[in-house]
């Protein structure tokens, strides 16, 4: 048999198990529990309940920050970048000075 045929049969069996489980849940909710049909065995339990997808606003709300916090973080970042740039400039000037001083003596 082909792999596709085996996969289709497996999916059909899973669908039957799901339907049997749904029937037993409906019967239990109605108060008249029925036994599963012979030959079906134990119905499969779903892995996890279905979660409804979140909307865009709900997702944005999770990551939303106060405007004052964003402004504070931006200022701190600018100061850190400025300090880093000044440190690199000082190192570059010192390297050029030391190089010029070392080569002048020859």
N, C-alpha and C positions, 0 to 999 in steps of 0.2 A: 504494500500500500504506500501511497505517497505521503510525504510529511504533511502536505496541505490537508489531505483527507483525515489523517489522524488528528490534526489540530482542530478541524471543524467538528469532529466527533467529540473531542474533549470539551470544546466550547458548548456543544449541545448538552452534554451531561452536566456541566456547570450551571447552565441555564435551567435545566430541570430541577437541580438541587435548590437553586435560588427560588424557583416557583414553589417548591414543596415547603421551603422555609417560610415564604410569604403566606401560604395557606395556613400553616400551623400558627403563625402570629395572628392572623385574622381570626382564626377559630378561638384562640386564647383570649383575644380581645372581646369577642362576642360571648365568651363564657361557655362555649360548647367545644371543648378541645377534641379534635379528631385525631385518630392514629394515622401516621403516614401510610401511604399506599404501599402494599407489599412489593418488595424488590427495589425500593428506592433507598433503603438504608437511612442513615442519619442525614438530615439536611445540613448543608454547609452554613455556617454562621458568617455573616459579612465581616470583613477585616476591621472596618471602622465605620462609624456613622458618617454620612455625607455631610460635608461642611459647605455651606453656601459661600461662594466667592465674595471677597470684600470688594466694596466699591472704591473708586479712585479717591474719594474724599477720606474714607476710613484709613486707607494706606498712607495718604499724606499726613493725616492727623498723628499717626504713630511717630513720624520723624520731624514734625513741626517743632521749632524752637522759638523762644521769645526773641523779638527783634533786638532787645538790649543785649542779650547773650551773643547774638550774631555780631553786633557792632563791636563788642568787647573782644571777641575772638579775632575779628579782622584787624583791629588796632594792634593787638599783641603780635599777630603774624607779621604785620608791616614792620614793627619795631625789631622783631627777630631777623627778618630778611635784611633790614638796614644794617644791623649789627654784624651780620655775617658778611655782607658786602664790604663794610669798612675793614673788617679783619682781613679779608682777602686783599684789599687794596694796600693795607699796611704791609702785609707779607710780600706783595709784589714789589713795592717800593724798596723794602729792606733787601730783597734779593738782588734787585738791580744795583743798589748802592754797594752791596758787598761784592758783587761781580766786577763793577767798575773799579773799585778800590784794589781788588786783587790783580786785575789786568794792567793797571797803571804802573805798578811797581816793576814791570819787566823791562 
